[in-house]
Amino acid sequence: MRALLLVLAVCIAVPVSANEDVDYGLAPVSTLRTADFHAPTPREVPGAKTIGTSALRDSLQGQPPPLLFDVLGGELHATLPGAIWLPGAGRGQSFTDTVQARLRQVLTALTNGDRKRPLVFLCQGPQCWLSYNAALRAVALGYEAVYWYRGGIEAWIEAGGEVVPPKVSWRNPPE
């Protein structure tokens, strides 16, 4: 009985953030997903690191903090403080399309050409391929410290994080 109570106490005390670690049994892929963006994702992005809520909070205290990119499309929405909104950055057809060219310009400008600057890509949650694709795009551009915040806005809110209107980096999102 004591063991059961101990297990229950640990489960209650350890917050699980929007199932950001859920394993859907999908293998990582290094190609862009071009349709059905709202679907279960793999746990890892090739060439990038998956970052959880706790580690992201810690990294935001660093100097310099990582650049946060919210790539969720649609209407203006609340997101993580400091996030730069890049609607459409997770869409497109290939690593040679206009989305890639536009992302190259934005990242070069925001990092001052520093390919070692930490970049974090996020969207709604672990069933959103847009941030997965955007992280793949950054890796393809040669960025060395690319992070995928798989839990996204859902995990941030569930963990008690504040959300605010995003900064907008590009208008007229590419399709």
C-alpha positions, -999 to +999 in steps of 0.1 A: +000+000+000+028+024+009+045+017-025+012+026-043+009+058-024+045+067-031+040+061-069+008+082-068+026+110-050+054+111-075+030+111-104+011+140-089+042+159-081+059+156-115+040+177-140+037+162-175+036+189-201+010+183-228+024+149-234+055+165-250+073+132-246+046+110-260+059+083-283+037+078-313+060+051-327+071+072-357+106+072-370+123+105-376+124+116-413+147+141-430+122+151-456+096+178-453+060+168-446+039+186-473+004+178-461-016+168-430+004+190-407-019+183-377-008+147-370+014+128-345+051+136-349+083+116-342+102+123-310+133+137-328+142+158-358+174+146-377+202+171-371+183+190-343+178+184-306+144+180-290+140+204-261+114+200-233+097+228-213+120+227-183+151+228-204+137+256-226+129+277-195+165+272-184+179+281-218+159+313-219+179+325-189+212+321-208+232+347-226+224+350-254+190+333-250+179+312-280+158+328-307+123+315-305+103+309-337+066+302-336+057+288-370+020+281-364-001+295-392-035+310-392-046+340-373-026+360-348-025+340-315-008+340-281+026+324-279+057+322-258+072+355-246+098+367-271+087+344-299+090+356-334+061+346-355+070+330-389+037+317-402+043+295-432+079+286-424+070+250-419+051+247-452+064+244-487+076+216-509+114+214-507+146+227-493+151+248-526+117+265-526+108+301-519+100+293-482+135+281-477+149+312-494+128+335-472+137+316-441+174+319-450+171+357-452+152+360-419+176+337-400+207+354-415+194+388-404+183+377-369+214+358-361+238+383-378+250+353-398+260+333-366+251+297-375+260+287-339+232+308-324+206+286-307+173+285-326+141+270-311+112+262-334+077+256-320+040+254-329+009+241-312+021+209-297+033+173-304+008+168-332+021+197-353+045+191-381+051+228-389+078+232-363+093+199-372+096+210-408+110+245-398+137+228-377+146+206-407+149+237-428+172+254-404+194+223-402+195+223-440+207+259-439+237+249-418+226+261-384+244+240-357+222+247-326+187+239-338+161+229-312+126+216-317+102+224-289+079+195-296+055+203-267+049+238-282+023+263-269+002+235-253+031+223-231+041+258-222+006+267-211+001+234-192+033+241-173+020+275-162+039+296-187+027+330-198+016+335-234+016+369-252+010+382-287+040+372-309+065+395-326+059+393-363+089+387-385+073+383-419+040+392-433+020+375-460+031+340-450+043+319-479+020+291-489 
